Amino acid sequence: MDFGIKGRTAIVCASSKGLGRGCAFSLAREGVNLVITARGKDALEKTAGEIRAATGVKVTAIAGDITTETGRAAVLAACPSPDILVNNAGGPPPGDFRTWTRDTWIAALDANMLTPIELIKATVDGMIARKFGRIVNITSSSVKAPIEVLGLSNGARSGLTGFVAGIARKTVAHNVTINNLLPGSFDTDRIRVTIEAQAKARGISVDTLRKERMAQCPAGRFGDPVEFGDACAYLCSAQAGYVTGQNFLIDGGSYPGTY
């Protein structure tokens, strides 16, 4: 299927690795020119080169922290009028809420709620004026089924979800949609680091714990960032103009609910 977005331009945040990288690649395969950003310059430039070589699209790499005003300003200077915005940022650390201070909470809100809102605010009116826009927020399966040790993520990402639920119903009349992608366990650096730490704490091998974690998922495996990216590309397509304000859970069936 031709998604009808060839020649459009997208900002993809936190896209040097993992799920953001998957989204960037999938959009590039559809002919979308990219502005990608991440904190690590070397990894970002490597990903930019790989995307250019594989797809031939224009890729502008902006190294910086998207959760800061400076980082956002640099990205928006490079691409002030995107057709597509993919919001993404690393999740806050796990822990016990009794140890979290106000500063801890503000950092989580800045990264996973307020940064996406600021980027939406900076770009949505231009999308409305041009009668095309696709905004996808990468959140977490914890929005649907809270994860006990990830209280910071549960709270911040749920706040973003509530905000999007309202505004997405206002923009869709102008062919501007806003949706959320909720990943479960995907085979990324983040999950590999988590498994290594947990395996060490339990005194078992990484391979044993990895197999244990995969067995807990009905699909019997972790997700591939490529398939996550393709789901993102569909939500950014011309065909998805009737889809807005939705939360798409991609977790291999791990969530046990009916709705």
N, C-alpha and C positions, 0 to 999 in steps of 0.2 A: 504494500500500500504506500502511495506517495502521501506523506503527511502535509504537503502544501505549505511548507515553511522554508523552502530553499531560498537563500539570499537574505533571510532575516538575521537579526543580531541578538545574541543572548549574553547576559551576565550570569556566570555560574560561580557561586561562592564555594570556598573550601574545596577546590576541585583538582588539587595536585594528586590526590590519592582517594581510594575508597569509593564511596557512593557518589560524591561530587564528581570524581573523575569519570565514573560510569555514565553519569548524566551528560557530561561534556562530550564524551565520545559519541553517545547516541544522537545527540543533537547535531554534531558535526557530520555524522553519516547522512543526515537529512539535508545537508547543505547549509546549515546555520553557521554564520560567522560568530566567533566567540571572544569574549573578554573573560579570562579566568583569573582567579585570585586565590592565594594561600599565603601562609606566613613563611614557609620554607622556599627560598628562591630557587635552589638547585633542583628540588623535586618538581617545582612548578614549571621551570624551563624545560625539564626533561619531558613532562607530560605535554606541554605545548608543542614541542618538536615532534613527538609521536603522533599527536593528532594531525598536525600539518602533513606529515609524511603519509599518513593513512587515508586522509580525506581530501586534502588540498584546500580546505577552507582557511580563511584568515583567522589567526589566533593571536590575541594580544594578552600577554601575561603581565599581571600587576602584582608584585610581591608586597604583602602587607597584612595587617590584622583587620579583617572586615568588621570586627566588633568595636573598633575605635572610630572616632570621627575622622581622623586622618586617613585611615584605611578606606573608609567609605568614600571620602572625597576623591581619593586617587582613582578609584574604580569608576566613579561617576564622571570624572573628568575625561577618562578614556572612552566612556560610553554613556553620554548623558541621555540618550533616547533609545533604550533597548526595547525590542519587541517582546523579549522573553526574560524573565528574572527567575533564577533558581536560588532560593535562599537556603543556606546551609552553614552550620558552624559546629565545631566539636562540642560534645556534651560535657556538662560539669561532672566533677568526680563523685563517686559514691560516698556514702558515709551515714552517720547518725545525726539527725537533726539537732540533737542536744548540743552538738559541738559547733554548729554553724552560727556565725554572727551576721549582723545586718550586711556587712561588706561581702560576705560569702553569697548571700542571697542576691544582692545587687549585681554582682559579677555574673551570676547565672541568668538573671533577668536581662542584663545587657546583651549577653551572647545569644540567648535562645528565644527571646521575646522582643526586646526593644530594637535590636539590630534589624531583624526582618521588617518590623513595622516602619523603621526609618527608611529603609530601601524601598518599600512599597510606597511610602509617602513621596519619595523623591521621583518616582517613575510612573505612577499609575495615571496621573492626569495627562501626561503625554500619550500614554497608550489609549486613553479614552478619546483624546482629540484625533488620533490616527485611526480609530475604530478597529484596533487589534491589539491584544495584549494577553500574555499567558504568564501567570505567576504561580510557581510551585514552591512550597515550603517543605523541606525535608525535616520532619519532626521525629517521632519515635513511636514504636508500638506501646510504649508506656503511657501514651495519651489514652489509649483504649483500655489497657490493662496495667495499672500502675505497678512499677517494680519497687519493692520495699526499700532497697538501699539507694535508689536513685530519686530521692525526694526532690532534690533541686531540679532535676530534669522533668519529673512529673509536674511540678508546679509551673515552671517557666514555659514549658511547651504547651501545657494546657491553657495558659494565659493567651498565648499566640493563637491557639485553636479557637478560643472564644472570640477573639478580636476578628479573625478571618471570617467566622460564621456570619457576622453582621455585614461587613463591607463587601463580601463576595456577592451578596444579593443586590447590591447597588451598582456594581460595575458591569455585570453580565449583560445588561441591556445595551451596552456599548461594545460588545464583543471582547470584553476583557474579563477573563476568568481567573479565579484564585482557588487553588486546591492544595491539599496537604498529602504528602506521601509518608507513610508510617512504617519504617523498616523494622523487621524483627532481627534475627541473627544472620548477619551477612559475613562472608569470608573476607574481612578487611583487616588492616593492621590493628585496629582497635580491639577486635575480638581476639586476635592472636595474643596481644599483650595481656588482655584480661585472663585468658585461659592459662597462659604461662604463670601469672601471679597466683591464680587459684590452685593450679597444680602443685606449685611449690609449697603453698600453705597447707595443702592436704597430704603432701608427701607422696604424690603419685606422678606418673609420667604425663607429659603434655599430650601424647598420643592417646593415652587412656581417657583423659578428661575430654579431649576433643570428640572422641567417639561417643562418650557418655552424653555430651551436650547435643550432638547431632541426633542421637537416638531419642532424645526428648521431643524432637520436632516430628510431627506426622510425616513430613516430606522425607525424613531420614537424612537430611543434609543441611548445610548452611546455604544461604542464598548467594548468587553470583552477582556482583555489582553490575555486570552487563545487563542482566534481566531487569534490575532495578532501573538502570538508565533508560532502557527501552520503554518502561512504564512511564517514566518522566517525559520522554519524547512524545508519547501519545497524548498526554495531558497538555502538551504544548502545541499540538497539531491544529490545523484548520478544522478538522473533523470534531474536535472536542469543545466547540463553542457553546454546547448546551450542557456542559458539565462544570459546575461551580460550587464552592463551599463544601466540598466533599473531603472525606478522610479515607484514603486508600491504604488499607493494611496489607502489607506484603511480608508475610511471616511463615510461609510454608504450612499454614493451618494451625499454628501454635495457640492462637487465641481460641478458647474453648466455647465461646458464646455463640448464640444464634444470630444476634444482631451486632 
